[in-house]
Amino acid sequence: MKQLLFALLLPVIFCCSITAQDKVYTDSIKKFQQKYVQEHEVVKGKNKKLFRFFPVNKKYLVNCTFEAIKDTIGFIMKTSGSINKKHYRYGKLYFTINGTQQQLTIYQSDKLMNTPEYADYLFVPFTDATTGNQTYGSGRYLDLRLGDINNNAVLLDFNKCYNPYCAYTSGYNCPIPPKENHLAVEIKAGEKVFPGHLH
């Protein structure tokens, strides 16, 4: 009888456990977004109310396989302004999302590599099927650190992707995601297009 009761209760316990984990994750992303809005260097005051985000969705927390790239030459990444920026290809991320295999290139900024505070900073700019519609027309960004790569694996969280400063106002040289970082699928996660333009 006890075994039968336990067998009946197990799915309920498991379900509740998953729900609790999902809530913890959702709350952590909302706190991340709140901090992002509060500390934003370009959008200030009442304009902070204009930030918009997709609902938190754990399916956009994806496990990726990492493949290193030995790039000793680098390339010039175009920007929205007159100053282009040199980057190196650091590696490739392979993952599946919406049932489709995808890949993104990770970059390392030549300038930041020589800045002690940001020497381990990695950059993942991308566009997707929402770009220019629900999200900013030039693409969005994700940040990683060298320590985020463990045993050739990376946990990539699109719920943390954000807009470049150029999404809000002019005068910045925002890197434009290379074509190799266009995702054919929709990434309905992270920051949406900003309604309006700051002056």
Helices and strands as residue ranges (DSSP letters): H 2-38, G 45-50, G 58-60, E 61-68, E 75-77, E 85-97, E 100-109, H 110-113, G 116-118, E 121-126, E 140-145, G 146-148, E 153-157, G 158-160, G 165-167, G 179-181
